[in-house]
Amino acid sequence: MHVLITGGAGFIGSHLAERHLASGDQVYVVDNLSTGSLSNIDAFRGHPAFRFAEADILHWNGLDKAVAWADRIYHMAAVVGVKKVLEDPVAVMATNMTGTERILRAIHQGGWNPQVIIASTSEVYGINPKDSFAETDHIVLPSAGRLRWVNAVAKLADEFLALSYAREYGLNIVVARLFNTIGPNQVGHYGMVVPSFVSQAVHNEPLTVYGEGQQTRSFCDVRDTVLALDLLAACPEARGEVVNVGNDQEISIRDLAALIVNRTHSRSPLQFISIKDACGEEYDTAAHRRPELNKLRALTGFAPKWLLSETLDDLVDRARAKNLRVA
């Protein structure tokens, strides 16, 4: 199988590349390296079944040829992370919306109908007060001008674009709403909480918790996420559908911080700071972010294999090994 991964040098994309190379597939990755990293794909660079193009999805002149080559496309290219969203909302809108429209138009005009995963996000549920979210739940977003929610708006537009192309042109598209994926190679530069906490704990630094830390999140190991995406892409019944992808076990951010301190045997205290002090401006945050996975299970039989504690132990071991290599 020929697999095209946009944003493939990013955290999730690189794990998708690894999975498909291990399965004997041909993999073509395109990434502009704005948030992705060559270190994520270094292990594959010499693989005979791997190709890489450093290019921006908005301007890449190889897109039409790559789409015509691919049997499956994972469209992961996006600007991610709350801090990145607040720093550059224009780039978020352009990359997330225009990039998706370019991919969809190339597929339609190419006359070839590959399996397609369009990566969306649990952010689209906004500030809906429910304890958990099903794909049919209402989207609740603040009024205009709250740039914190630019990513949610852009990804929601991507969903409507994808579903419109699927219905009008019969394209084999699945929209996957990803919930807080964590695991190896994720970095904390753009507000990702788990790699930030792990790094702070390993170095015995204060763990910076936003607000009182009572907000709850559900974390899914990236190795489970890529399995779910693979299963969805291959599932004919999933085509034209929006599907939650994640792990439905939730934990408060305060308890997450305490758990990481405990599992690292760290001397780190918890340091509570306001969102404004952390990000430069105040914004609303969702109280809960837990997926209902009934649809995913019914379509694919998927069940997460990684416990949160197991993922954290793996990340701690990797962080300590990296520190030893640097030392």
C-alpha positions as CSV (number, residue, x, y, z in Angstrom):
1,M,0.0,0.0,0.0
2,H,1.1,3.6,-0.8
3,V,0.6,5.9,2.2
4,L,0.9,9.7,2.1
5,I,1.1,11.5,5.5
6,T,0.9,15.3,5.6
7,G,2.5,16.7,8.7
8,G,4.3,13.3,8.9
9,A,7.3,14.6,10.8
10,G,5.1,15.6,13.6
11,F,4.3,13.7,16.7
12,I,1.4,11.5,15.5
13,G,2.4,11.5,11.9
14,S,5.8,10.0,12.6
15,H,4.2,7.2,14.5
16,L,1.9,6.5,11.6
17,A,4.9,6.4,9.3
18,E,6.6,3.9,11.6
19,R,3.5,1.7,11.8
20,H,3.1,1.5,8.0
21,L,6.8,0.9,7.3
22,A,6.7,-2.0,9.8
23,S,3.7,-3.4,7.8
24,G,5.7,-3.3,4.5
25,D,4.0,-0.2,3.0
26,Q,5.5,2.6,1.0
27,V,5.4,5.8,3.0
28,Y,5.7,9.4,1.7
29,V,5.9,12.1,4.3
30,V,5.5,15.9,3.7
31,D,6.1,18.4,6.5
32,N,7.3,22.0,6.6
33,L,8.9,21.3,10.0
34,S,7.2,24.3,11.7
35,T,6.2,22.1,14.6
36,G,7.4,18.7,13.3
37,S,11.0,17.6,13.6
38,L,13.5,15.7,11.5
39,S,14.5,13.8,14.7
40,N,11.1,12.2,14.6
41,I,11.8,10.6,11.3
42,D,15.6,10.1,11.4
43,A,15.2,6.4,12.0
44,F,13.3,6.0,8.6
45,R,15.4,8.4,6.4
46,G,17.5,5.5,4.9
47,H,14.6,3.1,4.6
48,P,14.0,2.1,0.9
49,A,10.2,2.4,1.3
50,F,10.4,5.9,2.8
51,R,10.3,9.3,1.1
52,F,10.3,12.8,2.6
53,A,9.5,16.2,1.2
54,E,10.2,19.3,3.3
55,A,7.4,21.5,2.0
56,D,4.4,23.6,3.1
57,I,1.1,22.0,2.3
58,L,-0.2,25.4,1.3
59,H,2.3,25.7,-1.6
60,W,3.7,22.2,-2.3
61,N,3.8,21.7,-6.0
62,G,4.1,17.9,-5.6
63,L,0.7,17.5,-4.0
64,D,-1.2,16.4,-7.1
65,K,1.3,13.7,-8.0
66,A,1.5,12.4,-4.4
67,V,-2.3,12.2,-4.1
68,A,-2.5,10.3,-7.3
69,W,0.2,7.9,-6.0
70,A,-1.5,7.2,-2.6
71,D,-3.8,4.4,-1.7
72,R,-4.3,6.0,1.7
73,I,-3.8,9.6,3.0
74,Y,-3.5,10.8,6.6
75,H,-4.0,14.5,6.6
76,M,-2.3,15.5,9.9
77,A,-0.7,18.8,8.8
78,A,-1.9,21.5,11.2
79,V,-0.7,24.2,13.6
80,V,-1.2,22.7,17.1
81,G,-1.0,23.7,20.8
82,V,-2.8,26.5,22.6
83,K,0.4,28.6,22.9
84,K,1.0,28.4,19.1
85,V,-2.7,29.2,18.5
86,L,-2.4,32.4,20.6
87,E,0.9,33.4,19.0
88,D,-0.1,33.0,15.4
89,P,-3.8,32.6,14.8
90,V,-3.5,33.6,11.1
91,A,-1.2,30.6,10.5
92,V,-3.6,28.3,12.3
93,M,-6.5,29.4,10.1
94,A,-4.5,29.3,6.8
95,T,-2.8,25.9,7.4
96,N,-5.8,24.1,8.9
97,M,-8.4,25.3,6.4
98,T,-6.6,26.1,3.2
99,G,-4.3,23.0,3.5
100,T,-7.3,20.7,4.0
101,E,-9.2,22.3,1.0
102,R,-6.1,21.8,-1.2
103,I,-5.9,18.1,-0.3
104,L,-9.6,17.5,-0.9
105,R,-9.6,19.3,-4.2
106,A,-6.5,17.4,-5.4
107,I,-8.2,14.1,-4.5
108,H,-11.4,15.0,-6.4
109,Q,-9.7,16.4,-9.5
110,G,-7.2,13.5,-9.6
111,G,-10.0,11.0,-10.3
112,W,-8.5,8.5,-7.8
113,N,-10.3,7.7,-4.6
114,P,-7.9,6.7,-1.8
115,Q,-8.8,6.0,1.8
116,V,-8.5,9.4,3.7
117,I,-8.3,10.3,7.3
118,I,-8.9,14.0,8.1
119,A,-7.5,14.7,11.6
120,S,-9.8,16.9,13.6
121,T,-9.7,17.6,17.4
122,S,-11.8,17.3,20.5
123,E,-11.3,21.1,20.7
124,V,-14.4,21.4,18.4
125,Y,-16.6,20.5,21.4
126,G,-15.5,23.9,22.8
127,I,-17.0,24.7,26.2
128,N,-19.9,22.3,26.1
129,P,-20.5,21.6,29.8
130,K,-21.1,17.9,29.4
131,D,-19.0,15.4,31.3
132,S,-18.3,13.4,28.1
133,F,-18.8,13.9,24.4
134,A,-20.4,11.9,21.7
135,E,-20.1,12.8,18.0
136,T,-23.7,14.0,17.9
137,D,-23.3,16.5,20.8
138,H,-23.7,20.2,20.1
139,I,-20.7,22.4,19.5
140,V,-20.5,25.2,22.0
141,L,-18.0,28.0,21.3
142,P,-17.6,31.5,22.7
143,S,-18.6,34.5,20.7
144,A,-16.4,36.1,18.0
145,G,-13.0,37.5,19.0
146,R,-11.9,34.8,21.4
147,L,-8.8,33.8,19.5
148,R,-8.1,30.9,21.9
149,W,-10.8,29.0,19.9
150,V,-9.3,29.7,16.4
151,N,-8.1,26.1,16.1
152,A,-11.6,24.7,17.0
153,V,-13.2,26.9,14.4
154,A,-10.7,26.0,11.7
155,K,-11.0,22.3,12.5
156,L,-14.8,22.4,12.4
157,A,-14.6,24.1,9.0
158,D,-12.3,21.2,7.9
159,E,-14.9,18.7,9.1
160,F,-17.6,20.4,7.0
161,L,-15.3,20.6,4.0
162,A,-14.4,16.9,4.3
163,L,-18.0,15.7,4.8
164,S,-19.2,17.9,1.9
165,Y,-16.6,16.4,-0.5
166,A,-17.5,12.9,0.8
167,R,-21.2,13.4,0.1
168,E,-20.9,15.3,-3.2
169,Y,-18.1,13.4,-4.8
170,G,-18.3,10.0,-3.0
171,L,-14.8,10.3,-1.5
172,N,-13.6,7.7,1.0
173,I,-13.1,10.1,3.9
174,V,-13.3,9.6,7.7
175,V,-13.0,12.6,10.1
176,A,-11.2,11.6,13.3
177,R,-11.7,13.8,16.4
178,L,-8.5,13.2,18.4
179,F,-8.6,13.5,22.2
180,N,-5.3,14.4,23.9
181,T,-2.8,12.1,22.4
182,I,0.4,11.6,24.3
183,G,3.6,9.4,24.0
184,P,7.1,9.3,22.7
185,N,8.5,12.3,20.7
186,Q,5.8,14.7,21.9
187,V,7.2,18.0,23.2
188,G,5.9,20.6,25.6
189,H,6.9,23.7,23.6
190,Y,3.3,24.6,22.6
191,G,1.4,23.9,25.8
192,M,1.3,20.1,25.8
193,V,0.8,19.2,29.4
194,V,2.2,15.7,29.8
195,P,5.7,16.2,28.2
196,S,6.0,19.5,30.2
197,F,5.1,17.8,33.5
198,V,7.4,14.8,32.8
199,S,10.4,17.1,32.0
200,Q,9.8,19.2,35.1
201,A,9.5,16.2,37.4
202,V,12.6,14.5,36.0
203,H,14.6,17.7,36.7
204,N,12.9,18.2,40.1
205,E,11.4,21.5,38.9
206,P,8.0,22.8,40.0
207,L,5.1,21.4,37.9
208,T,3.2,24.3,36.6
209,V,-0.5,23.7,36.9
210,Y,-2.9,26.2,35.2
211,G,-5.7,27.5,37.5
212,E,-6.6,25.1,40.3
213,G,-6.0,22.0,38.1
214,Q,-9.6,20.7,38.6
215,Q,-10.2,20.5,34.8
216,T,-10.2,16.8,33.6
217,R,-8.7,15.4,30.5
218,S,-8.5,11.9,28.9
219,F,-5.1,10.9,27.5
220,C,-4.6,8.3,24.8
221,D,-1.2,6.7,24.0
222,V,-0.1,7.6,20.5
223,R,0.5,3.9,19.7
224,D,-3.2,3.3,20.4
225,T,-4.2,6.4,18.4
226,V,-2.4,5.3,15.3
227,L,-3.9,1.8,15.5
228,A,-7.4,3.4,15.7
229,L,-6.7,5.6,12.7
230,D,-5.5,2.6,10.7
231,L,-8.6,0.6,11.6
232,L,-10.9,3.6,10.7
233,A,-9.2,4.2,7.3
234,A,-9.7,0.5,6.4
235,C,-13.4,0.4,7.5
236,P,-15.9,1.0,4.7
237,E,-18.7,1.7,7.2
238,A,-16.7,4.6,8.7
239,R,-16.6,6.5,5.4
240,G,-18.4,9.9,5.5
241,E,-18.5,9.7,9.4
242,V,-17.1,11.7,12.2
243,V,-15.5,9.5,14.9
244,N,-14.0,10.2,18.3
245,V,-10.6,8.7,18.8
246,G,-9.0,8.5,22.2
247,N,-9.1,6.8,25.6
248,D,-12.2,7.4,27.8
249,Q,-10.4,7.2,31.2
250,E,-10.1,10.7,32.6
251,I,-8.0,12.4,35.3
252,S,-7.8,16.0,36.6
253,I,-4.7,17.9,35.7
254,R,-3.9,18.3,39.4
255,D,-4.1,14.6,39.9
256,L,-2.0,14.0,36.7
257,A,0.7,16.3,38.1
258,A,0.7,14.4,41.4
259,L,0.8,11.0,39.7
260,I,3.8,12.1,37.6
261,V,5.6,13.3,40.7
262,N,4.9,10.0,42.4
263,R,6.0,7.8,39.5
264,T,9.3,9.8,39.1
265,H,9.9,9.9,42.9
266,S,10.5,13.6,42.2
267,R,11.0,16.4,44.7
268,S,9.0,18.7,42.5
269,P,6.3,20.8,44.1
270,L,3.1,21.7,42.3
271,Q,3.0,25.4,41.3
272,F,-0.4,26.8,40.5
273,I,-0.4,29.7,38.1
274,S,-3.2,31.6,36.3
275,I,-3.8,31.0,32.6
276,K,-3.1,34.7,32.0
277,D,0.3,34.5,33.6
278,A,1.1,31.3,31.7
279,C,-0.2,32.3,28.2
280,G,-0.3,36.1,28.3
281,E,-4.1,36.3,28.3
282,E,-7.1,34.9,30.0
283,Y,-9.4,32.5,28.2
284,D,-12.2,30.0,28.9
285,T,-11.2,26.4,29.2
286,A,-13.3,23.2,29.1
287,A,-14.0,21.6,32.4
288,H,-14.0,18.1,30.9
289,R,-12.7,16.5,27.7
290,R,-13.6,12.9,27.7
291,P,-14.7,11.0,24.6
292,E,-17.6,8.6,24.3
293,L,-16.1,5.7,22.2
294,N,-19.2,3.7,21.4
295,K,-19.0,4.6,17.7
296,L,-15.3,3.8,17.3
297,R,-15.8,0.5,19.1
298,A,-18.8,-0.5,16.9
299,L,-17.0,0.4,13.7
300,T,-13.6,-1.1,14.5
301,G,-13.7,-3.1,17.7
302,F,-10.9,-0.8,19.0
303,A,-10.0,-0.8,22.7
304,P,-7.0,1.1,24.1
305,K,-4.1,-1.1,25.2
306,W,-2.0,1.4,27.1
307,L,-2.8,2.4,30.6
308,L,-1.9,6.0,31.5
309,S,0.5,4.8,34.2
310,E,2.3,2.7,31.6
311,T,2.6,5.5,29.1
312,L,3.9,7.8,31.9
313,D,6.5,5.3,33.0
314,D,7.7,4.9,29.4
315,L,8.0,8.6,29.0
316,V,9.9,9.0,32.2
317,D,12.3,6.3,31.2
318,R,12.9,7.9,27.9
319,A,13.4,11.4,29.5
320,R,16.0,10.0,31.9
321,A,17.8,8.1,29.2
322,K,18.0,11.3,27.1
323,N,19.4,13.2,30.0
324,L,22.1,10.6,30.5
325,R,23.1,10.8,26.8
326,V,23.3,14.6,27.0
327,A,25.3,14.4,30.2
